[in-house]
Amino acid sequence: MRTAFLVLLCSGCLAFSQQPTDVSGWMARGEQALKSAHYGEAADAFQHAIDIDPSNVTAHQYLGAVFFASNSQNDLAANQNNCKMSTSHR
């Protein structure tokens, strides 16, 4: 019984530690981190989503929200400029 519990626990850890491979996975991870006020993790996740799809306006908006929530005004201004540039190339 105890061994089965440890196997399940370890398999759950492996699944959690895997990195998302698509925009929706990174967005979900970023949203969860933002809700938990883990701003560094949230910013990394949204940046990964932007790296995959630079025209993803929602990812840029969430990244701006992270910078606003964490009071990082320089990063917020840079993100606004990047969002304007990525949406103007549509």
Residue pairs with C-beta under 8 A, 6 or more apart in sequence:
20 26
20 28
20 29
20 45
20 48
22 52
23 49
23 52
23 53
23 56
23 59
26 45
26 46
26 48
26 49
26 52
26 59
27 45
27 46
27 49
27 58
27 59
27 62
29 41
29 45
30 41
30 42
30 43
30 44
30 45
30 46
30 49
30 59
30 62
30 63
30 66
31 42
31 62
33 39
33 41
33 42
33 45
34 42
34 62
34 65
34 66
34 69
37 69
39 66
39 69
39 70
42 62
42 66
43 63
43 66
43 67
43 70
43 75
46 59
46 60
46 62
46 63
46 66
47 63
49 56
49 59
50 56
50 59
50 60
50 63
50 82
50 86
53 59
54 86
55 86
55 87
55 89
55 90
57 83
57 86
57 87
60 79
60 82
60 83
60 86
61 83
63 79
64 76
64 79
64 80
64 83
67 73
67 75
67 76
67 79
68 76
